[in-house]
């Protein structure tokens, strides 16, 4: 009896075979649309003060920064070579050997940095509160992010580490291992994969893309949207952003233990056993590049929470906890929540 799942043969990265239009790109569009729709929902309810034209401009700046940052981090930190450092003009060149390949390789953490930079520029130009705008945006980002990870799964990329769980999936492009190694034979025997002497075997792996879609996407969105977002009127600008950074960083840090590190990087910190390939879980002390960035994310979220809360209190606003008082004070200070006149248009902070 086989205790694994073959990657569905009917799934293809291309929407129309032979055309350079992929599901992954479509998933990006769906993700942006969902995030924008949830942002406008908050604006229509009067939770933030921004019109549709400015909302569109904000998202154009943010998406532009996201794409640039995601690509730069991918080629400069995850590529594992010095090629793009010495050939920077190739970073955004979508052709290879006369063939259109798009921009393969996008880093979430780079996208986050780029999106923040784009939003900061917009807020400075339009005199909007960055923290208020960011709080509203991150309320919808996790749900949109879900579709990005589904796109990774459709591409059959970013697979997880080898597993003997019955829901493990054999990804066609994942590397195979020689049955000359005892550990390969042991796993093949456990999951029911037949093999011959010295054969190369493609072992089942955790569908880590789906883990991320579920926990970094749907679960995190439910917490942010239905639990944390209603608390904003009792908190301070930047509260939701800081919670998102901490929450995503923690969830992604854990899931990275199920996801195989990039083959050209391996573990950045190796304090545990590394006698077998990185496809196997060996030690909590082996840390990937993604986990390093997640750790920095968590620290950044904690620092942001502390600074933003202190700044709000020092501005003369009452301490968080009395929703009615804080909301009334917002009318005087123009913190951006709700339609409180034109304070945010004139001041910004």
Number of C-alpha atoms within 10 A of each C-alpha: 7 12 16 20 16 12 17 13 7 5 12 14 18 16 15 11 10 7 8 13 14 17 19 21 17 15 20 17 14 17 21 20 14 18 22 21 13 20 25 21 14 20 20 16 11 14 22 23 25 24 11 11 8 14 16 13 14 23 21 16 20 24 20 17 23 26 19 20 24 21 23 22 20 20 23 16 17 19 16 15 13 11 13 16 13 9 9 13 9 14 17 14 12 13 12 10 6 7 8 11 12 14 13 10 14 19 20 20 19 22 24 20 17 25 25 20 18 22 27 21 17 21 22 13 10 17 16 25 23 20 23 26 24 22 25 28 23 24 25 25 22 29 25 25 26 27 24 27 25 20 23 20 22 19 19 21 17 18 27 27 23 25 22 19 15 14 15 23 24 22 24 16 11 17 12 13 17 16 19 13 11 10 14 19 21 12 17 21 14 14 20 14 17 11 14 10 9 12 14 15 18 20 25 30 27 24 25 24 24 20 20 23 24 19 18 23 23 18 17 22 24 17 15 24 20 11 11 17 19 12 16 21 20 17 21 26 25 26 24 27 23 25 20 25 22 22 20 20 25 17 17 20 21 13 17 20 21 22 27 23 24 18 14 10 14 18 20 14 13 14 12 12 13 14 8 11 14 20 23 19 18 15 13 12 12 19 20 23 18 22 23 15 17 24 17 15 23 22 16 16 24 16 13 19 22 14 13 18 18 13 14 18 14 11 9 10 18 17 17 16 12 12 16 11 15 18 21 13 15 19 17 12 16 22 25 27 26 20 18 20 12 13 19 23 15 11 14 18 15
